[in-house]
């Protein structure tokens, strides 16, 4: 039987929302383009119009996903931080607790000092006065992810740690070994110099934890 309305039949699958795979590809192009522009032009000179042109995603589709340029930048930063943690090498088995901390400290320091991450940290720091919630979000996502990685390293030591104690160790290790490097990178310190510093900072953090008795019995 001949379809009485062939145009309707042919186009039915094209109506409504795009398939999830297509929508995911569009969002990937969008975030790739936005990342490139934010890194090249900074926050102020990047516009949604430019992101739309580079990505091929219409402005209406962009605003359907992100209500503002600030939300788009937040998504770029969040994805960049997630990628940073995904690229970290897992802690090798059979290491003692100090070597596990050295490994995770090295991975965190080297990941944070990747040029893309440093540039995004600097943009976020520059916009902190105008968009404090954005800066707070970026800091918290990075902080929480780093703590999770350190806790995983501690858990893999083969010792059962009470959660509160493990978190206290992780936070102190992060504060001494990683945050000084991260903050200095964000405010323009020489990255090559900071890359050479990570080991001494990590060792200082481990000595502090030992002196406090936090690593006793681990």
C-alpha positions in Angstrom: 0.0 0.0 0.0 1.3 3.5 -0.9 1.8 5.8 2.0 -0.7 8.7 1.7 1.8 11.1 3.1 5.3 10.0 2.1 7.0 13.2 3.4 5.6 12.6 6.9 6.8 9.0 6.8 10.3 9.9 5.7 10.9 12.7 8.2 9.3 11.1 11.3 12.6 9.9 12.7 14.0 13.4 12.4 11.4 15.1 14.5 11.8 15.9 18.2 15.0 15.8 20.1 18.2 14.5 18.4 19.4 11.0 19.4 21.5 10.9 22.6 24.6 10.0 20.6 24.1 13.0 18.3 23.4 15.3 21.3 26.6 14.0 23.0 28.7 14.7 19.9 27.3 18.2 19.7 28.0 18.9 23.3 31.6 17.6 22.9 32.1 19.9 19.9 30.7 22.8 21.9 32.9 22.2 24.9 36.0 21.7 22.7 35.4 25.0 20.9 34.7 26.8 24.2 37.8 25.4 25.7 39.9 26.6 22.8 38.5 30.0 22.8 38.7 30.5 26.6 42.4 29.5 26.5 43.2 31.7 23.5 41.1 34.8 24.2 40.4 34.6 28.0 37.0 34.8 29.6 36.2 38.4 28.7 36.8 38.3 24.9 35.2 34.9 24.4 31.6 35.2 23.3 28.7 32.7 22.8 28.6 33.9 19.2 32.2 32.9 18.7 31.6 29.5 20.4 28.6 28.9 18.2 30.6 29.7 15.0 33.6 27.5 15.9 31.5 24.6 17.2 28.8 24.7 14.6 26.2 24.5 17.4 23.5 27.1 17.2 23.2 29.8 19.9 19.7 28.6 20.8 21.1 25.1 21.4 23.9 26.5 23.5 21.6 28.5 25.7 19.3 25.4 26.0 22.3 23.7 27.7 24.0 26.7 29.5 22.1 29.7 30.7 25.1 32.0 30.5 28.7 32.2 29.5 29.6 31.7 33.1 27.8 28.3 33.1 29.6 27.4 29.9 33.0 28.2 31.4 32.1 26.3 34.5 31.4 23.2 32.3 34.7 23.7 30.6 36.6 23.8 33.9 34.7 20.9 35.3 35.4 18.7 32.2 39.1 19.8 32.3 39.5 18.8 35.9 37.7 15.5 35.4 40.0 14.7 32.4 43.0 15.6 34.6 42.0 13.0 37.2 41.1 10.4 34.5 44.6 10.7 33.1 46.3 10.0 36.4 48.1 6.7 36.7 46.8 4.4 39.4 48.9 3.6 42.5 51.0 0.4 41.8 50.2 -2.4 44.2 52.5 -3.5 47.0 53.8 0.0 47.9 54.0 1.1 51.5 52.0 4.0 52.6 54.8 6.6 52.2 55.5 5.5 48.6 51.7 5.4 47.9 51.6 9.1 49.0 54.7 9.9 46.9 53.0 8.4 43.9 49.7 10.2 44.2 51.5 13.4 45.1 53.6 13.2 41.9 50.5 12.4 39.8 48.5 15.3 41.3 51.4 17.8 40.9 52.2 16.9 37.4 48.5 16.8 36.3 47.8 20.2 37.9 50.8 21.7 36.1 49.6 20.7 32.6 49.5 24.0 30.6 45.7 23.7 29.9 45.0 23.3 33.6 47.3 26.2 34.6 45.7 28.5 32.0 42.2 27.7 33.2 43.2 28.2 36.8 44.6 31.6 35.9 41.4 32.6 34.0 39.4 31.5 37.0 41.6 33.4 39.4 41.3 36.5 37.2 37.5 36.3 37.3 37.2 35.6 41.0 36.1 39.2 41.9 33.4 39.3 39.2 32.2 35.7 39.6 33.2 34.4 43.1 30.8 31.4 42.8 32.6 30.3 39.7 36.0 30.5 41.4 34.6 28.7 44.5 33.1 25.9 42.3 36.4 25.4 40.4 38.4 25.2 43.7 35.9 22.7 45.2 35.8 20.4 42.2 39.6 20.3 42.2 39.8 19.9 46.0 37.3 17.1 46.2 38.8 15.2 43.3 42.3 15.5 44.8 41.1 14.3 48.2 39.4 11.3 46.6 42.6 10.3 44.9 44.6 10.6 48.1 42.0 8.5 50.0 42.2 5.8 47.4 46.0 5.8 47.8 45.6 5.4 51.6 42.9 2.7 51.3 45.2 0.7 49.1 47.9 0.5 51.8 46.2 -2.6 53.1 45.3 -1.0 56.4 41.7 -0.2 57.5 41.6 3.5 58.3 38.7 5.2 60.1 37.2 7.6 57.6 37.6 10.7 59.7 41.3 10.0 60.3 41.9 9.1 56.6 40.2 12.4 55.5 42.3 14.4 58.0 45.5 12.9 56.6 44.4 13.5 53.0 43.5 17.1 53.6 46.8 17.9 55.4 48.8 16.1 52.7 47.0 18.1 50.0 47.5 21.4 51.9 51.2 20.9 52.3 52.2 19.0 49.2 50.0 20.2 46.4 48.1 23.4 47.1 51.2 25.7 47.3 52.3 24.5 43.9 48.8 24.9 42.5 48.2 28.4 43.9 51.6 29.6 42.7 51.0 28.3 39.3 47.6 30.1 39.1 49.3 33.4 40.0 52.1 33.2 37.4 55.0 31.3 39.0 57.4 29.6 36.6 55.9 26.2 35.8 59.3 24.6 35.1 60.5 25.5 38.6 57.3 24.2 40.2 57.7 20.9 38.3 61.0 20.4 40.0 59.6 21.2 43.4 56.9 18.6 43.7 59.1 15.9 45.2 60.5 18.0 48.0 57.0 19.3 48.9 55.6 15.8 48.9 58.5 14.6 51.1 57.9 17.6 53.5 54.2 16.6 53.8 55.1 13.0 54.6 57.6 14.1 57.2 55.0 16.3 58.8 52.4 13.5 58.9 55.0 11.2 60.4 55.9 13.8 63.1 52.3 14.2 64.0 51.9 10.4 64.3 49.3 10.2 61.5 51.2 7.5 59.6 51.9 5.4 62.7 50.9 1.8 62.2 50.2 2.2 58.5 
